Amino acid sequence: MIDTTPAAHQCPARPGDPVSEEVDSAIVSIERQVLTLFASSRRALREQAAEMELQPAGYRVLLEIVLTGSIGAGELAEALGLDRGALSRQLGALEALGLVTRERGSGDRRAVVIHPTPDAVRRVQRIRTSARTAFRERLAAWPRGDLEELARLLANLS
């Protein structure tokens, strides 16, 4: 039986302090669920990439460009955790497919700004709308309080 007294729900005073068996068990369960969620997210990303006939890495780059509208190459590399060489290869492939354009920055000729093409925006929006609809359908039956609590807890975890 789980102890529901206030002391049983307290966090350790300092990181590294021992936790109760119940807290440790809950943490292990959360870790498993987060890993499952990450795997599901990667699977969805692969499926969305396949709809665009892209590799997942290329789709992730394109998605970030479409979501930001236009973005500098350095900022994009940092946002995605990519080195400039890996990003350059992805951008070359996306450009060859007519999904992005690159232009030199007006203030700094060394800077490169990437823009999505109208076709890329249209195609990504169609895929994202479909994914968002499926996500909403999964959560639509949840009570509003549960949705708000999930949003709060995820924000705390992030």
C-alpha positions in Angstrom: 0.0 0.0 0.0 1.3 3.5 -0.8 1.7 5.9 2.1 -0.5 9.0 1.4 0.7 11.1 4.3 2.2 14.4 3.4 5.7 13.3 4.4 5.5 10.4 1.9 5.0 12.9 -1.0 7.9 15.2 -0.1 10.9 15.4 -2.3 14.3 14.9 -0.9 15.8 18.0 0.7 18.7 18.0 -1.7 19.5 16.3 -5.0 21.1 13.0 -4.2 19.3 12.4 -0.9 17.7 9.0 -0.7 14.0 8.7 -1.8 11.4 6.2 -0.6 10.8 3.0 -2.4 7.4 4.3 -3.6 9.0 7.5 -5.0 11.7 5.5 -6.7 9.1 3.1 -8.2 7.2 6.1 -9.5 10.3 7.6 -11.0 11.1 4.3 -12.8 7.6 4.2 -14.2 7.8 7.8 -15.4 11.2 7.0 -17.1 9.6 4.1 -18.9 6.7 6.1 -20.1 8.9 9.0 -21.2 11.0 6.5 -23.2 7.8 5.1 -24.8 6.6 8.6 -25.6 10.0 9.4 -27.2 9.8 6.2 -29.3 6.3 7.1 -30.4 7.4 10.6 -31.3 10.3 9.2 -33.4 7.9 6.8 -35.1 5.5 9.7 -36.0 8.4 11.8 -37.2 9.6 8.9 -39.5 6.0 8.6 -40.9 5.7 12.3 -41.5 9.1 12.3 -43.2 8.1 9.4 -45.4 5.0 11.4 -46.5 7.4 14.1 -47.8 9.7 11.4 -49.2 12.5 12.6 -46.8 14.7 11.1 -44.3 13.7 12.0 -40.7 16.7 14.3 -40.2 15.8 16.2 -43.4 12.2 16.5 -42.4 13.2 17.7 -38.9 15.3 20.5 -40.5 12.5 21.4 -42.9 9.9 21.4 -40.1 12.0 23.8 -38.1 12.4 26.1 -41.1 8.6 26.0 -41.9 7.7 26.7 -38.2 10.0 29.7 -38.0 9.3 31.0 -41.5 12.9 32.0 -42.1 15.9 31.4 -40.0 19.7 31.9 -40.1 21.8 28.8 -40.7 23.7 29.3 -37.4 20.5 29.7 -35.4 19.0 26.6 -37.1 22.1 24.5 -36.4 21.9 25.5 -32.7 18.1 24.9 -32.5 18.5 21.4 -33.9 21.8 20.5 -32.2 23.5 19.9 -35.6 27.0 20.9 -36.7 27.2 23.2 -39.7 28.5 20.4 -42.0 25.5 18.1 -41.2 23.1 21.0 -41.6 24.7 22.1 -44.9 24.2 18.6 -46.3 20.5 18.5 -45.2 19.9 22.0 -46.6 21.6 21.0 -49.9 19.2 18.0 -50.2 16.1 20.2 -49.3 17.2 22.9 -51.8 17.6 20.3 -54.6 14.1 19.1 -53.9 12.8 22.7 -54.2 11.7 22.8 -50.5 14.0 25.6 -49.3 16.0 28.5 -50.6 19.1 30.0 -49.2 20.2 33.6 -49.5 23.1 35.7 -48.1 22.3 38.0 -45.2 22.0 41.6 -46.1 24.1 42.9 -43.2 26.7 40.1 -43.1 27.4 38.5 -46.4 28.8 35.4 -44.6 25.4 34.8 -42.9 22.9 32.6 -44.7 19.2 32.8 -44.2 17.0 29.9 -45.1 13.4 30.2 -46.3 10.8 27.5 -47.0 9.3 27.5 -50.4 5.5 27.8 -50.7 5.3 24.2 -51.7 7.2 23.1 -48.6 4.9 25.2 -46.3 1.8 23.8 -48.0 3.0 20.2 -47.7 4.2 20.4 -44.1 1.0 22.2 -43.0 -1.0 19.4 -44.5 1.0 16.7 -42.7 1.0 18.7 -39.4 -2.8 19.3 -39.6 -3.3 15.5 -40.0 -1.0 14.7 -37.1 -2.6 17.4 -34.9 -6.1 16.0 -35.7 -5.0 12.5 -34.7 -3.5 13.9 -31.5 -6.6 15.9 -30.6 -8.8 12.8 -31.2 -6.7 10.8 -28.7 -7.1 13.5 -26.1 -10.6 14.8 -26.8 -12.3 12.4 -24.3 -10.0 13.4 -21.5 -11.5 15.6 -18.8 -10.3 19.2 -19.1 -8.7 19.1 -15.6 -6.6 16.1 -16.7 -5.4 17.9 -19.8 -4.5 21.0 -17.8 -2.7 18.9 -15.3 -0.8 17.0 -18.0 0.2 20.3 -19.6 1.4 21.6 -16.2 3.4 18.5 -15.4 5.0 18.4 -18.8 6.0 22.0 -18.5 7.6 21.2 -15.1 9.4 18.2 -16.6 10.7 20.3 -19.5 
